[in-house]
Amino acid sequence: MKTSQLLSRIVFGLLVLCMLGYAQAEAPNPELKPSDLVTHGPWLTYPDPGEITIGFTTVPGCGAGVEYREVGTDEWKQAWHTVAGQIFRHRTARSIRLAGLKKNGEYEYRLILFVPQDKKYHEGSFPKLDNTHKTKQVVLVENPDFRFRTFTDAPEPFTFSVAADLQFSRDVKLRLLRDFHDKCGLKDSKFFAVIGDGHNDIRSMENSYIGTVIDGLQPLGGASRPALFIRGNHEWRGGEASLWTEYFPAPETRSTYFTFQCGDTFFIVLDSGEDKPATTLTYHYTGNNIDDQAFREEQRIWLAKVVETPAFKSAKWRIVLCHSAIYSHGGAYMYNHLAHICQDLFKKDKPQNRIHLWLSGHTHLYSRTIPGADQIYRPYRTRPYGKVYGGKDYDFTVLTVEAGGKDNVENSLVNVTVDKDKISVEARTPDNALMDAFEIKNDGTVVDLNNDTLLMKKSPASYK
């Protein structure tokens, strides 16, 4: 073969390869399905007047965002999960904050997943994407349940629900959440708060927590009812525990403590930390927490500023959500943690900082403190309580929301209704039996609504 013929064939072959490569680069991806991309969610969290966060998880490699509009309007707006201005494609957690919404506005939303074609090195330009909806590289995930109503800061009555310590098998947890929803009032709540220990530890964030708590709430209105996922000591444990803020980044602090408002109520969410010091240097227990004292100080500085804000000062009602409590709970490590964070801010000699209710978990025993006393109420069906700590300096109720112990009382749902002149609280077992009921007036006065045969009042000497 002549040299000229050989060169011609080589050139022709290279040309064919280039054309094939270009055709492959320009060919659209196969039809993508939502189930191929979205793995968990969506869920709504961090509600505030005119704001909310939409979270969900995807397979890695795709960009993600949401489209949203006020119900009754035509124009969709977009918000993408971005980092430094670029769509973030390389992890699975998506957290998209929507702000500037109408207060008390009703919105619908849909998820938008973008799988852009990779640009080959020798291509002259990317494909044009003037309208992302017209390319097969984009998938919209739509559902009639994808809607929400934003909070308002105007006075209005509302009810929210709380539970804690859902440390059961996946099947039991799903059944418990279903009972809370169908029997105990969760379906009528404005929002739901899991006050810590949603799982024993976070070995895998998506299997341990997202795949149980989030998946359990999903068929119960989880795409339309906001929820708060508050870190307890067990969320400090496990190989992926440090990923918490990747899935649940608080908009205010980008951490695990934050504030929000609903009506004329101001909420403070605190992180009471691990219940043991970082002395056992293993990642699955406390070894990751070697600098948690700096975290205490960080919260202390933040909280001291919170109580000076106009929103806190002008609130008619103030409620704290925290896995442990500033008093009434055992365990010196967590107690000292909160004592450092709160200092003297909420003691009864600071009436300008009055807290009306502190909601907690951790002990696996339902209890209600008597403000200004070292005494508690507890249902007769639970096992004896331990020592009661330091209530004389505080004139607000600490409610530890879960039940446990005898008569197969696995847990409880607490429903809190905030109204014009009172806060009404009811605690119910999973089969909807009433465990406790009381009211709190604006001056902190507590009105007990229980029959004495259902609830027992004892002094600390009785808990031995």
ROBADREN-553333 format. One record per residue (C-alpha): residue number from 1; residue in three letters; x negated, y negated, z. Coordinates in pm, 1 decimal, always signed. Each point is the difference from the previous one (the first is absolute). Last residue first. Layout:
BEGIN
[NUM, ALA, [X, Y, Z]]
...
This chain:
BEGIN
[464, LYS, [+3547.7, -625.1, +9602.1]]
[463, TYR, [+245.5, -249.5, -141.5]]
[462, SER, [+231.8, -67.8, +292.9]]
[461, ALA, [-249.3, -231.4, +170.8]]
[460, PRO, [+21.9, -233.3, -300.2]]
[459, SER, [+363.6, -80.6, +84.6]]
[458, LYS, [+291.0, +163.8, -169.8]]
[457, LYS, [+293.5, -96.3, -215.9]]
[456, MET, [+186.3, +288.1, -165.4]]
[455, LEU, [+197.4, -6.8, -321.9]]
[454, LEU, [+294.4, +204.8, -118.6]]
[453, THR, [+187.1, +37.8, +329.6]]
[452, ASP, [-57.0, -369.9, +65.7]]
[451, ASN, [+219.8, -88.2, -296.9]]
[450, ASN, [-197.5, -235.2, -218.5]]
[449, LEU, [+67.3, -354.8, -116.1]]
[448, ASP, [-285.3, -168.1, +191.0]]
[447, VAL, [-10.4, -376.5, -49.9]]
[446, VAL, [-352.9, -142.3, -17.1]]
[445, THR, [-71.5, -368.5, +64.1]]
[444, GLY, [-282.9, -132.1, -216.3]]
[443, ASP, [+129.1, -357.4, -27.2]]
[442, ASN, [+128.7, +77.4, -351.0]]
[441, LYS, [+205.9, +290.3, +127.4]]
[440, ILE, [-104.1, +362.9, -39.2]]
[439, GLU, [+255.9, +276.7, -32.5]]
[438, PHE, [-4.7, +366.3, +94.1]]
[437, ALA, [+73.3, +349.1, -130.2]]
[436, ASP, [-164.8, +334.3, +67.9]]
[435, MET, [+14.6, +362.4, -100.6]]
[434, LEU, [+302.6, +2.7, -231.1]]
[433, ALA, [+33.4, +334.7, -176.7]]
[432, ASN, [-44.5, -42.4, -375.4]]
[431, ASP, [-125.3, +355.1, -76.0]]
[430, PRO, [-350.7, -141.7, -49.8]]
[429, THR, [+18.9, -160.4, +347.2]]
[428, ARG, [+115.5, -358.9, +25.5]]
[427, ALA, [-137.5, -316.3, +157.0]]
[426, GLU, [+211.1, -316.9, -9.7]]
[425, VAL, [-118.6, -359.5, +36.3]]
[424, SER, [+198.5, -323.4, -17.6]]
[423, ILE, [-186.5, -330.3, -21.8]]
[422, LYS, [+215.5, -289.3, +111.5]]
[421, ASP, [+152.0, -342.5, -68.8]]
[420, LYS, [+4.4, -39.0, -377.4]]
[419, ASP, [-67.6, +361.8, -87.9]]
[418, VAL, [-298.8, +229.2, -31.1]]
[417, THR, [+93.3, +367.1, -21.1]]
[416, VAL, [-265.4, +256.2, +91.8]]
[415, ASN, [+50.9, +365.1, -90.7]]
[414, VAL, [-229.4, +252.2, +169.1]]
[413, LEU, [-34.7, +342.9, -158.5]]
[412, SER, [-104.5, +286.0, +222.6]]
[411, ASN, [-233.3, +296.7, +8.3]]
[410, GLU, [-8.0, +373.0, +57.3]]
[409, VAL, [+272.0, +27.6, +261.7]]
[408, ASN, [+9.4, +378.2, +8.8]]
[407, ASP, [+167.0, +1.2, +343.2]]
[406, LYS, [-325.7, -86.8, +179.5]]
[405, GLY, [-317.4, -183.5, -100.3]]
[404, GLY, [+10.2, -293.7, -233.1]]
[403, ALA, [+155.8, -333.2, -74.7]]
[402, GLU, [-151.6, -282.4, -200.3]]
[401, VAL, [+48.8, -374.3, +30.4]]
[400, THR, [-220.5, -126.7, +276.4]]
[399, LEU, [+183.1, -321.9, +84.7]]
[398, VAL, [-195.6, -269.2, +180.3]]
[397, THR, [+240.0, -256.8, +140.3]]
[396, PHE, [-109.5, -356.6, +71.2]]
[395, ASP, [-77.9, -186.5, +321.6]]
[394, TYR, [-363.3, +102.7, +40.8]]
[393, ASP, [-226.0, -35.5, +305.0]]
[392, LYS, [+184.9, +260.2, +204.3]]
[391, GLY, [-30.6, +266.0, -270.7]]
[390, GLY, [-350.5, +122.0, +86.2]]
[389, TYR, [-4.2, +368.8, -89.5]]
[388, VAL, [+247.8, +278.6, +59.3]]
[387, LYS, [-158.6, +334.3, +90.8]]
[386, GLY, [+123.1, +304.3, -184.8]]
[385, TYR, [+350.6, +88.8, -109.6]]
[384, PRO, [+186.3, +313.3, +96.6]]
[383, ARG, [+135.0, +207.5, -292.8]]
[382, THR, [+282.2, -140.2, -208.6]]
[381, ARG, [+366.6, +91.2, +44.9]]
[380, TYR, [+67.5, -255.5, +273.1]]
[379, PRO, [-54.4, -283.5, -244.2]]
[378, ARG, [-254.7, -255.1, +123.9]]
[377, TYR, [+20.1, -337.5, +168.2]]
[376, ILE, [-319.8, -154.8, +123.0]]
[375, GLN, [-150.2, -167.5, +303.4]]
[374, ASP, [-305.5, -210.7, +82.6]]
[373, ALA, [+212.8, -313.8, -8.9]]
[372, GLY, [+19.8, -335.1, -179.8]]
[371, PRO, [+203.0, +137.4, -289.5]]
[370, ILE, [+138.1, +349.6, +66.2]]
[369, THR, [-177.3, +229.3, -244.8]]
[368, ARG, [+171.9, +228.7, -244.2]]
[367, SER, [-116.3, +355.2, -64.4]]
[366, TYR, [+18.5, +271.3, -266.4]]
[365, LEU, [-285.8, +244.5, +23.7]]
[364, HIS, [-244.6, +91.8, -276.1]]
[363, THR, [-246.5, -242.2, +164.9]]
[362, HIS, [-119.8, -169.0, -320.7]]
[361, GLY, [+299.4, -216.5, -94.4]]
[360, SER, [+60.1, -372.6, +27.1]]
[359, LEU, [+257.2, -278.7, -27.8]]
[358, TRP, [-61.5, -318.9, +202.9]]
[357, LEU, [+311.7, -211.6, +49.2]]
[356, HIS, [+85.1, -361.7, +87.4]]
[355, ILE, [-349.5, -149.7, -2.6]]
[354, ARG, [-18.1, -340.9, +163.9]]
[353, ASN, [-294.0, -213.4, -111.4]]
[352, GLN, [+131.6, -328.4, +148.5]]
[351, PRO, [+75.3, +194.7, +315.9]]
[350, LYS, [-374.3, +43.9, +65.5]]
[349, ASP, [-2.6, +91.8, +372.7]]
[348, LYS, [+194.8, +311.0, -100.0]]
[347, LYS, [-297.9, +151.8, -174.9]]
[346, PHE, [-5.6, -4.9, -379.2]]
[345, LEU, [-319.0, -190.5, -79.5]]
[344, ASP, [-202.2, +123.3, +298.0]]
[343, GLN, [-262.3, +185.9, -208.3]]
[342, CYS, [+194.1, +147.4, -293.0]]
[341, ILE, [-290.7, +153.6, -190.2]]
[340, HIS, [-208.6, +88.6, +305.8]]
[339, ALA, [+293.5, +152.0, +186.5]]
[338, LEU, [+90.6, +185.9, -319.6]]
[337, HIS, [-337.6, +176.0, -18.8]]
[336, ASN, [-7.1, +50.7, +375.7]]
[335, TYR, [+334.2, +183.8, -21.6]]
[334, MET, [-125.8, +203.9, -295.6]]
[333, TYR, [-305.6, +117.8, +194.5]]
[332, ALA, [+169.1, +35.5, +338.7]]
[331, GLY, [+250.6, +260.5, -107.3]]
[330, GLY, [+341.1, -26.0, +159.9]]
[329, HIS, [+275.5, -226.4, -127.3]]
[328, SER, [+217.4, -238.0, +203.0]]
[327, TYR, [-189.6, -319.2, -100.3]]
[326, ILE, [-139.5, -167.3, -314.0]]
[325, ALA, [+158.2, +276.0, -205.6]]
[324, SER, [-98.8, +265.1, -253.0]]
[323, HIS, [+97.4, +49.5, -364.5]]
[322, CYS, [+80.2, -367.4, -44.2]]
[321, LEU, [+303.3, -199.0, -113.8]]
[320, VAL, [+52.8, -328.2, +186.1]]
[319, ILE, [+329.6, -191.4, -8.4]]
[318, ARG, [+67.3, -371.6, +33.1]]
[317, TRP, [+346.1, -158.7, -16.9]]
[316, LYS, [+103.1, -364.8, -44.8]]
[315, ALA, [-311.7, -76.2, -202.2]]
[314, SER, [-121.9, -362.5, +16.1]]
[313, LYS, [-331.9, +66.2, +172.4]]
[312, PHE, [-86.2, +302.0, -211.0]]
[311, ALA, [+72.1, -168.5, -333.0]]
[310, PRO, [-163.4, -324.9, +112.7]]
[309, THR, [-328.1, +186.6, +60.3]]
[308, GLU, [-171.7, -11.9, +338.2]]
[307, VAL, [+88.1, +358.1, +93.7]]
[306, VAL, [-161.8, +119.5, -324.1]]
[305, LYS, [-333.9, -171.6, +69.5]]
[304, ALA, [-60.2, +197.6, +321.5]]
[303, LEU, [+108.5, +310.0, -191.3]]
[302, TRP, [-273.7, -44.0, -264.4]]
[301, ILE, [-279.6, -49.0, +253.3]]
[300, ARG, [+112.8, +305.9, +196.1]]
[299, GLN, [+38.0, +207.9, -315.8]]
[298, GLU, [-360.4, -61.3, -104.6]]
[297, GLU, [-116.2, +67.3, +355.2]]
[296, ARG, [+165.8, +339.9, -1.4]]
[295, PHE, [-154.0, +78.0, -339.4]]
[294, ALA, [-344.3, -83.9, +138.2]]
[293, GLN, [+69.8, +253.4, +274.4]]
[292, ASP, [+85.1, +252.8, -272.1]]
[291, ASP, [-361.5, +13.8, -119.6]]
[290, ILE, [-59.4, +375.5, +50.7]]
[289, ASN, [+337.7, +86.7, -141.7]]
[288, ASN, [-108.1, +238.8, -274.6]]
[287, GLY, [-119.4, +250.7, +258.8]]
[286, THR, [+338.8, +21.6, +166.0]]
[285, TYR, [+158.0, +323.8, -115.5]]
[284, HIS, [-36.6, +135.1, -351.9]]
[283, TYR, [-324.1, -185.7, -68.0]]
[282, THR, [-188.1, +169.4, +281.3]]
[281, LEU, [-206.8, -208.2, +240.1]]
[280, THR, [+180.7, +84.5, +321.4]]
[279, THR, [-68.8, -315.7, +199.0]]
[278, ALA, [+215.1, -242.5, -196.2]]
[277, PRO, [+225.4, -92.6, +287.3]]
[276, LYS, [+335.4, +168.6, +53.9]]
[275, ASP, [+358.2, -117.1, -55.3]]
[274, GLU, [-73.0, -133.8, -347.0]]
[273, GLY, [+128.2, -343.1, -95.3]]
[272, SER, [+284.3, -208.1, +142.6]]
[271, ASP, [+68.6, -161.6, -338.3]]
[270, LEU, [+245.4, -285.3, +40.9]]
[269, VAL, [+313.6, -101.6, -192.4]]
[268, ILE, [+156.9, -330.5, +104.6]]
[267, PHE, [+358.2, -69.1, -107.0]]
[266, PHE, [+173.6, -339.5, +6.8]]
[265, THR, [+380.1, +8.4, +1.1]]
[264, ASP, [+213.1, -288.7, -134.4]]
[263, GLY, [+90.1, +190.8, -315.4]]
[262, CYS, [-271.9, +253.1, -69.4]]
[261, GLN, [-355.5, -115.6, +45.9]]
[260, PHE, [-338.7, +164.2, -42.9]]
[259, THR, [-326.9, +37.9, +186.3]]
[258, PHE, [-311.5, +207.3, -62.2]]
[257, TYR, [-233.3, +266.5, +135.1]]
[256, THR, [-143.3, +285.1, -209.2]]
[255, SER, [-241.9, -191.8, -224.9]]
[254, ARG, [+24.2, -211.2, -313.7]]
[253, THR, [+84.2, -277.9, +249.8]]
[252, GLU, [+310.3, -167.4, -139.7]]
[251, PRO, [+86.5, +234.3, -285.7]]
[250, ALA, [-35.4, +315.9, +210.2]]
[249, PRO, [-176.3, +259.3, -214.8]]
[248, PHE, [+191.9, +330.7, +18.0]]
[247, TYR, [-151.5, +245.7, -251.2]]
[246, GLU, [-355.1, -135.3, -10.4]]
[245, THR, [+46.8, -113.7, +359.0]]
[244, TRP, [+25.9, +358.4, +119.4]]
[243, LEU, [-304.9, +126.5, -192.9]]
[242, SER, [-208.6, +16.6, +320.4]]
[241, ALA, [+209.2, +295.3, +115.2]]
[240, GLU, [-123.8, +207.8, -294.2]]
[239, GLY, [-210.6, +252.9, +191.1]]
[238, GLY, [+233.9, +9.0, +296.5]]
[237, ARG, [+92.7, -207.0, +301.5]]
[236, TRP, [+99.2, -365.1, +43.8]]
[235, GLU, [+349.7, +86.5, -120.8]]
[234, HIS, [+22.8, +216.2, +312.9]]
[233, ASN, [-50.1, -307.5, +218.7]]
[232, GLY, [+300.4, -171.9, -150.7]]
[231, ARG, [+11.2, -214.5, -314.3]]
[230, ILE, [+329.5, -162.0, -91.5]]
[229, PHE, [+184.3, +90.4, -318.5]]
[228, LEU, [+273.2, -258.8, -43.8]]
[227, ALA, [+290.7, +82.7, -227.9]]
[226, PRO, [+204.5, -206.2, -243.6]]
[225, ARG, [+322.5, +158.5, -130.3]]
[224, SER, [+33.6, +22.6, -382.1]]
[223, ALA, [-249.3, +262.2, -117.5]]
[222, GLY, [+13.4, +189.2, +330.4]]
[221, GLY, [+375.4, +39.2, -22.5]]
[220, LEU, [+15.1, +341.8, +161.8]]
[219, PRO, [-139.0, +196.7, -296.2]]
[218, GLN, [-337.8, -175.8, +43.6]]
[217, LEU, [-11.6, +10.5, +380.0]]
[216, GLY, [-138.7, +353.3, +20.7]]
[215, ASP, [-243.6, -64.4, -284.9]]
[214, ILE, [-136.3, -299.4, +188.2]]
[213, VAL, [-35.2, +184.1, +331.8]]
[212, THR, [-119.8, +334.8, -137.4]]
[211, GLY, [-195.9, -36.1, -324.4]]
[210, ILE, [-112.3, -353.3, +81.0]]
[209, TYR, [-132.0, +105.3, +340.6]]
[208, SER, [-192.7, +327.0, -13.2]]
[207, ASN, [-0.1, +77.7, -372.4]]
[206, GLU, [-63.6, -347.8, -138.0]]
[205, MET, [-235.7, -112.3, +273.5]]
[204, SER, [-186.2, +329.3, +13.5]]
[203, ARG, [-151.1, +98.5, +334.8]]
[202, ILE, [+213.5, -264.4, +163.3]]
[201, ASP, [+71.8, +124.7, +349.0]]
[200, ASN, [+294.0, +125.3, +203.7]]
[199, HIS, [+263.9, -174.0, -213.3]]
[198, GLY, [+238.8, -292.6, +30.8]]
[197, ASP, [-192.7, -91.8, +310.2]]
[196, GLY, [+100.3, -366.0, +8.4]]
[195, ILE, [+304.6, -219.0, +35.1]]
[194, VAL, [+190.5, +114.7, -309.5]]
[193, ALA, [+217.8, -304.5, -68.6]]
[192, PHE, [+320.4, -0.5, -204.4]]
[191, PHE, [+167.5, -298.9, -164.4]]
[190, LYS, [+344.3, -155.6, -46.4]]
[189, SER, [+163.9, +298.0, +164.2]]
[188, ASP, [+325.9, +160.0, -117.6]]
[187, LYS, [-157.9, +324.7, -126.9]]
[186, LEU, [-197.5, +30.5, +324.6]]
[185, GLY, [+319.9, +34.1, +204.2]]
[184, CYS, [-38.7, +326.4, +190.9]]
[183, LYS, [+172.8, +268.8, -204.0]]
[182, ASP, [-98.3, -16.4, -367.6]]
[181, HIS, [-319.2, -204.0, +18.3]]
[180, PHE, [-143.1, +120.4, +329.8]]
[179, ASP, [+102.9, +354.2, -90.6]]
[178, ARG, [-182.6, -28.0, -334.3]]
[177, LEU, [-309.4, -133.6, +174.8]]
[176, LEU, [+6.1, +297.2, +237.9]]
[175, ARG, [+48.1, +247.6, -285.4]]
[174, LEU, [-296.5, -146.0, -189.5]]
[173, LYS, [-214.4, +14.4, +313.5]]
[172, VAL, [+100.5, +357.9, +73.5]]
[171, ASP, [-91.7, +107.1, -354.5]]
[170, ARG, [-333.1, -186.5, +4.6]]
[169, SER, [-101.0, +146.3, +333.6]]
[168, PHE, [+35.2, -233.2, +294.9]]
[167, GLN, [-193.5, -297.5, +129.0]]
[166, LEU, [+270.7, -262.6, -53.4]]
[165, ASP, [-130.5, -206.1, +290.1]]
[164, ALA, [+216.0, -307.9, -35.7]]
[163, ALA, [+344.4, -121.6, -99.2]]
[162, VAL, [+152.4, -340.3, -68.5]]
[161, SER, [+319.8, -133.6, -155.1]]
[160, PHE, [+104.7, -351.5, -101.6]]
[159, THR, [+331.8, -180.2, +36.6]]
[158, PHE, [+86.0, -350.2, -118.0]]
[157, PRO, [+190.2, -310.3, +107.7]]
[156, GLU, [-92.9, -321.9, -182.6]]
[155, PRO, [-192.0, -314.2, +88.6]]
[154, ALA, [-183.4, -143.3, -300.3]]
[153, ASP, [-351.6, +135.3, -56.3]]
[152, THR, [+117.7, +217.1, -288.3]]
[151, PHE, [-104.3, +348.1, -102.0]]
[150, THR, [-4.7, +118.7, -359.9]]
[149, ARG, [+258.3, +238.3, -139.5]]
[148, PHE, [-123.7, +306.0, -182.1]]
[147, ARG, [+30.3, +198.7, -321.7]]
[146, PHE, [-147.0, +313.8, -155.7]]
[145, ASP, [+293.3, +229.9, +76.5]]
[144, PRO, [+132.3, -35.9, -357.4]]
[143, ASN, [-325.2, +161.3, -120.5]]
[142, GLU, [-257.5, -107.0, -256.2]]
[141, VAL, [-359.2, +104.7, -65.7]]
[140, LEU, [-138.1, -179.5, -305.7]]
[139, VAL, [-284.4, +165.2, -187.0]]
[138, VAL, [-258.9, -188.5, -205.2]]
[137, GLN, [-255.6, +146.7, -242.5]]
[136, LYS, [+277.3, +79.3, -242.3]]
[135, THR, [-3.9, -364.9, -95.3]]
[134, LYS, [+306.4, -215.4, -48.5]]
[133, HIS, [+46.1, -89.3, +369.4]]
[132, THR, [-344.1, -160.9, +11.7]]
[131, ASN, [+103.3, -272.5, -241.2]]
[130, ASP, [-296.3, -188.0, -147.4]]
[129, LEU, [-222.0, +302.5, +52.6]]
[128, LYS, [-239.1, -16.7, -294.4]]
[127, PRO, [-230.1, +299.7, -26.0]]
[126, PHE, [-350.3, -82.5, +126.9]]
[125, SER, [-255.0, -140.0, -239.9]]
[124, GLY, [-293.8, +80.5, -225.4]]
[123, GLU, [-38.6, +357.1, +101.9]]
[122, HIS, [-358.3, +127.1, +18.2]]
[121, TYR, [-8.1, +76.6, +374.7]]
[120, LYS, [+343.4, +154.7, +13.4]]
[119, LYS, [+265.2, -185.7, +196.0]]
[118, ASP, [+193.1, +225.8, +233.7]]
[117, GLN, [+373.2, -2.5, -55.3]]
[116, PRO, [+189.9, -161.4, +280.9]]
[115, VAL, [+213.1, +208.7, +236.3]]
[114, PHE, [+244.2, -252.1, +147.0]]
[113, LEU, [+265.4, +94.3, +251.7]]
[112, ILE, [+289.3, -239.5, +68.9]]
[111, LEU, [+225.0, +58.1, +297.4]]
[110, ARG, [+349.3, -139.6, +9.6]]
[109, TYR, [+168.2, -265.4, +208.9]]
[108, GLU, [+336.9, -131.3, +108.6]]
[107, TYR, [+47.5, -300.7, +223.7]]
[106, GLU, [+257.2, -137.6, +242.8]]
[105, GLY, [-92.2, -333.2, +159.9]]
[104, ASN, [+19.1, -62.6, +374.8]]
[103, LYS, [-285.5, -244.5, -41.1]]
[102, LYS, [-76.1, -49.8, -367.7]]
[101, LEU, [-329.9, +147.8, -106.9]]
[100, GLY, [-329.8, -190.5, +11.0]]
[99, ALA, [-194.4, +310.4, +89.5]]
[98, LEU, [-20.9, +353.9, -137.7]]
[97, ARG, [-295.6, +197.8, +133.7]]
[96, ILE, [-113.0, +306.5, -191.7]]
[95, SER, [-157.5, +297.4, +174.2]]
[94, ARG, [-107.5, +292.2, -216.5]]
[93, ALA, [-205.9, +290.8, +135.3]]
[92, THR, [-150.8, +241.0, -256.9]]
[91, ARG, [-348.7, -128.8, -75.8]]
[90, HIS, [-181.2, -99.7, -318.4]]
[89, ARG, [+240.2, -212.9, -197.6]]
[88, PHE, [+0.7, -348.8, +152.8]]
[87, ILE, [+128.9, -257.9, -245.9]]
[86, GLN, [-252.0, -282.6, +0.8]]
[85, GLY, [+25.5, -343.7, +158.3]]
[84, ALA, [-231.8, +62.4, +293.1]]
[83, VAL, [+185.3, +321.8, +83.9]]
[82, THR, [+341.0, +49.6, -156.2]]
[81, HIS, [+318.6, +190.2, +69.8]]
[80, TRP, [+226.0, -176.4, -246.0]]
[79, ALA, [+299.9, -230.8, +39.4]]
[78, GLN, [+240.5, -47.9, -288.3]]
[77, LYS, [+316.4, -207.4, -33.1]]
[76, TRP, [+315.5, +124.3, -170.1]]
[75, GLU, [+240.5, -256.4, -146.4]]
[74, ASP, [+369.1, +84.4, -22.0]]
[73, THR, [+162.4, -111.0, +326.5]]
[72, GLY, [+283.8, +167.1, +192.3]]
[71, VAL, [-222.7, +166.2, +257.1]]
[70, GLU, [-315.6, -204.1, +46.4]]
[69, ARG, [-279.2, +141.6, -207.0]]
[68, TYR, [-290.8, +237.9, +37.8]]
[67, GLU, [-270.0, +170.6, -204.0]]
[66, VAL, [-255.8, +192.5, +198.5]]
[65, GLY, [-362.6, +84.8, -55.7]]
[64, ALA, [-236.1, +283.6, -70.5]]
[63, GLY, [-313.0, +69.9, -198.9]]
[62, CYS, [-81.2, +358.4, -77.2]]
[61, GLY, [-316.4, +199.6, +63.8]]
[60, PRO, [+82.9, +164.4, +330.3]]
[59, VAL, [+338.2, +172.4, +32.4]]
[58, THR, [+248.8, -224.2, +167.5]]
[57, THR, [+108.7, -103.5, +346.9]]
[56, PHE, [+270.0, -241.5, +109.9]]
[55, GLY, [+34.7, -323.3, +194.0]]
[54, ILE, [+225.6, -303.1, -43.5]]
[53, THR, [-68.8, -289.7, +237.5]]
[52, ILE, [+263.7, -259.8, +93.1]]
[51, GLU, [+49.3, -375.4, +13.2]]
[50, GLY, [+279.7, -260.3, +13.4]]
[49, PRO, [+32.3, +17.0, +379.3]]
[48, ASP, [-229.1, +284.6, +105.6]]
[47, PRO, [-12.6, +370.5, -78.2]]
[46, TYR, [-330.1, +185.8, +44.7]]
[45, THR, [+117.7, +323.3, -167.7]]
[44, LEU, [+195.4, +142.7, -289.8]]
[43, TRP, [-69.5, +350.5, -128.5]]
[42, PRO, [-42.9, +134.9, -352.5]]
[41, GLY, [-81.2, +273.7, +54.2]]
[40, HIS, [-243.4, +282.2, -65.0]]
[39, THR, [-174.0, +155.7, -306.1]]
[38, VAL, [+73.4, -247.2, -280.0]]
[37, LEU, [-193.8, +85.6, -319.3]]
[36, ASP, [+106.0, +324.5, -165.5]]
[35, SER, [+343.6, -15.3, +160.9]]
[34, PRO, [+52.3, -333.7, -172.7]]
[33, LYS, [-48.4, +167.6, -339.4]]
[32, LEU, [-254.8, -87.0, -268.2]]
[31, GLU, [+60.6, +65.2, -367.0]]
[30, PRO, [-333.3, +107.3, -146.2]]
[29, ASN, [-252.4, -281.7, -23.3]]
[28, PRO, [+7.5, -210.1, -314.7]]
[27, ALA, [-256.2, +65.0, -276.8]]
[26, GLU, [-233.7, -298.3, -49.8]]
[25, ALA, [-304.5, +162.5, +158.9]]
[24, GLN, [+59.3, +328.2, -183.1]]
[23, ALA, [+36.2, -184.0, -330.5]]
[22, TYR, [-324.3, -187.4, +66.6]]
[21, GLY, [-182.8, +322.6, +81.2]]
[20, LEU, [+133.8, +167.6, -311.0]]
[19, MET, [-103.2, -297.7, -208.9]]
[18, CYS, [-346.1, +1.5, +153.2]]
[17, LEU, [-37.7, +371.1, -61.2]]
[16, VAL, [+109.3, -39.6, -362.9]]
[15, LEU, [-252.8, -282.4, -52.7]]
[14, LEU, [-276.7, +209.0, +154.0]]
[13, GLY, [+80.4, +280.6, -236.7]]
[12, PHE, [+0.8, -231.3, -303.5]]
[11, VAL, [-339.4, -144.6, +102.1]]
[10, ILE, [-143.5, +349.0, +42.9]]
[9, ARG, [+143.1, +111.6, -335.0]]
[8, SER, [-144.8, -300.5, -178.2]]
[7, LEU, [-339.4, +51.8, +163.9]]
[6, LEU, [-7.9, +359.1, -120.0]]
[5, GLN, [+98.1, -104.2, -353.8]]
[4, SER, [-277.4, -262.2, -10.4]]
[3, THR, [-255.1, +251.2, +126.7]]
[2, LYS, [+84.5, +237.5, -273.2]]
[1, MET, [+129.7, +341.1, +90.2]]
